[in-house]
């Protein structure tokens, strides 16, 4: 017996059951929103540390789209791909350029090329390692 059936059996008012269901859905949406904000804050914090190593202002990491634009640029790609990432189908191409930029950023921070696999499958680990390790930014590294 689910929660709504249980509530319906104890209430003669069907609007009360709908109100509870609406409350549960609203709670799920609020929790998802808060989770999204927390994930974005972690991403922006880690990206700010990487930008600091690259000699960029840390506040850039907190600005949506502009942070992706700058990540693409420090990775040797055209920044406009960050804006095109919101267009269906083109976002697939944009993602490829973002991964190429992440590959180049990893190289400039002294990581081997295989680190891009971590960037693709578990990006939070990639960002955390690059943000907290002792690597130094080397702009003279050849990129793709």
N, C-alpha and C positions, 0 to 999 in steps of 0.2 A: 504494500500500500504506500503510495507516494504521499508527499506532504500536502499536495493540493487536495487529494481525495480525502485525506484525514481531516483537513480543515473544512471541506465541504460537508462532511458527515457531522461536524460539530456546529455548523452555522446554517441558519435558514436563509441567510442573505447571500446570494451569489456575488453581489458586488464586493463583499468583504473578501471573498476568495480571490477575485480579480485584483483587488487592491494588494493583497499579499503577494500574488504572482508579479505584479508590477513592481512592488518593492524589491523582490528578489532580483528581477532583471535590472533594475536601477542600481542595486548594490554591485552586481557583476560588472556593469558598465563603469561605475566609479572606481572599482578595484582595478579594472583594466587600464583606466586612465592614469591612475596613480602609479601603476606598474610601468606604464610607458614613460612617464615623467622620470621615474627613478632610473630606468635603463638609459634614457637620453642624457641624464645628468652624469652618469658613470662614463658613458661614451664621450661626452664633451670634456670631462675632467681629464681622461686619459689622452684625448686628442690635444688638449691644451699643453700637456707635458711634452708631447711629441713636437708640437709647434714651437715650444720654447727651445727645444734642442735644435730645431731648424732655423732659429733666429726670427721667428714670427711672433707677433703679439698674441698672448694667450687668450684674450677675449674673443678672438676670431673663432675659436673652437665652439663657442656657445651660440653662434648665430647660424640658424638653419640655412641650408643651401650654400651660404658663403663659406662655411667650414669645409664642405665637400669640394667647393670650387678651389679653395686653397690647398687642400690635400691633393687634388689632381695636379695643381700647378707645381707643388714641391716634388711631386712624383714625375714631372716631365711631360704631363699631358695638358691638353687644352681644358681650361676651367669650365667652359660652357656646357660640358657634358653633365655637370651637376644639375643644371637647370633642365636639360633634356631628359633627365632621369624620371621625370613625372609623366612623360608621354608614353603610352602603351606601345609595345614592340621596340621602340627606340631605347627604352630603358634597359633592354637586354644588351644592346651595344654599349650603352653608358656604363653598365656594370662591368663589362670587359675592360673598359678604359680605367675604371676605378681600381680593378684588380691589378692592372699593369702599373698604375701609379703606386699602389701599395707594395708591389714587388720592388719598384725603384726606391721607395722610401726605406724599405728594409735593407736594400743594398747600401744606401747612403748612411745607414746606421750600423753598418758592419755585419749584417746578417747574410747568411747564405741564401741562394735563390729558392731553395725548397721551402723557406719560411712563408712564401706566398700560399702554400697549401693550408697552413694554419690560418692565414688571413681569410681564405675562402670558406673553410669549414667551421672554424671557431674563432671568429674575429675578435671577440672580447679578450681572448688569451693573447692574440697578436698585439692588440693595442696595449694591454697591460705589460707584456714583456718589454715592448719598445719604450713604453712610458717610464718604467721603473729600473731598467737595467742601466749600466754605466756607460753605454755606448755614446760616442760623440758623432755629431753630424759632419759628414764629409761631402761637401758639394762637388768635389772633383771626381767622384766615382762615375764611371760611364754607365748610362742608363739605356733602357730599350726605347 
